[in-house]
Amino acid sequence: MDSTFYTQHGILNTQVRVFKRLTTIANQKGIRLDPGWPTWFDGSWSLPKPGDTWKLTLSSRGVTSSTTLTAEELAAFIAGRWSEVPAKLDRALDALSAPNKTAAPSRWGDHSV
């Protein structure tokens, strides 16, 4: 992990790289995420402290799913080494598409076929 990892630029770079992979996996699965960025760090604008986990919350059609990514996983992902990040994103997306009887209906209605 380099010294820029916990700077604003480093965090934004990491978020963009994760978001690109996330959208690729979502498109492959046919999942359309709600507009806008996923929520990082429970919506806090504070930078994470070194070693803190990074919480990512996704939403699609009113259903939410979260995953937690460790600093080590993210550093390996950014460096292009094997990382658990893609598998965790995959599982979070699967949770969005799983039947959820407690989810509130989308304001757009259910138009599934």
Secondary structure, DSSP 8 states (H G I E B T S, - for coil): --TTTTSHHHHHHHHHHHHHHHHHHHHHHT----SS--EEGGG--S---TT--EEEEEEETTEEEEEEE-HHHHHHHHHTS--SHHHHHHHHHHHHHS--TTS---TT-----
